[in-house]
Amino acid sequence: MDADFFDGINRAKVSKVTLLMRFAKTLHPHRRRILPYYDYPISTGPLEGETHNKTQKSWLFITPGTLVG
């Protein structure tokens, strides 16, 4: 699978199709980190959700007319 992925990036680079070339240029620096994600799917989603909930709760304590900044 790794070879297919890297081959696809290389083929897109030389395809002469502008959108594919741009997409390959974007993926290229991250290619070593994209595939391991599928072996070890670690996500910060739960942490970000917890932070969002705390932010929402803090807004409950702000009364109208209070300057926040």
KOLVEX-45424 format. One line per 4 residues: number of its first residue (from 1); their letters; for each residue x, z, y of C-alpha. Coordinates in nm, 2 decimals. Example, Ala and Ser with C-alpha at 12.3 -4.5 7.8 and 13.67 -1.06 7.14 Angstrom:
BEGIN
1	AS	1.23/0.78/-0.45; 1.37/0.71/-0.11
END
This chain:
BEGIN
1	MDAD	0.00/0.00/0.00; 0.29/0.08/0.24; 0.43/-0.27/0.20; 0.09/-0.43/0.26
5	FFDG	0.05/-0.23/0.58; 0.39/-0.31/0.71; 0.36/-0.67/0.61; 0.03/-0.69/0.80
9	INRA	0.19/-0.55/1.12; 0.47/-0.81/1.09; 0.23/-1.09/1.03; 0.03/-0.99/1.33
13	KVSK	0.34/-0.98/1.55; 0.42/-1.35/1.47; 0.06/-1.47/1.46; 0.05/-1.61/1.81
17	VTLL	-0.29/-1.45/1.85; -0.27/-1.23/2.16; -0.50/-0.96/2.05; -0.34/-0.92/1.71
21	MRFA	0.01/-0.92/1.87; -0.10/-0.65/2.11; -0.26/-0.45/1.83; 0.06/-0.47/1.62
25	KTLH	0.27/-0.37/1.92; 0.05/-0.06/1.95; 0.07/0.03/1.58; 0.44/-0.03/1.54
29	PHRR	0.58/0.29/1.69; 0.33/0.50/1.49; 0.36/0.32/1.16; 0.55/0.60/0.98
33	RILP	0.28/0.85/1.08; -0.03/0.65/1.01; -0.01/0.62/0.63; 0.09/0.99/0.55
37	YYDY	-0.23/1.10/0.73; -0.43/0.95/0.43; -0.22/1.16/0.19; -0.25/1.48/0.40
41	PIST	-0.56/1.45/0.62; -0.48/1.73/0.87; -0.71/1.74/1.17; -0.73/1.95/1.49
45	GPLE	-1.10/1.88/1.51; -1.21/2.24/1.41; -0.97/2.39/1.66; -1.09/2.15/1.94
49	GETH	-1.45/2.24/1.86; -1.37/2.61/1.89; -1.20/2.56/2.22; -1.50/2.36/2.34
53	NKTQ	-1.74/2.64/2.24; -1.54/2.89/2.43; -1.54/2.67/2.74; -1.92/2.63/2.72
57	KSWL	-1.96/3.01/2.69; -1.74/3.07/2.99; -1.96/2.84/3.20; -2.26/3.07/3.12
61	FITP	-2.10/3.34/3.33; -2.06/3.12/3.64; -2.36/3.17/3.88; -2.48/2.90/4.11
65	GTLV	-2.30/2.91/4.44; -1.98/3.04/4.28; -1.67/2.83/4.37; -1.46/2.75/4.06
69	G	-1.12/2.60/4.12
END
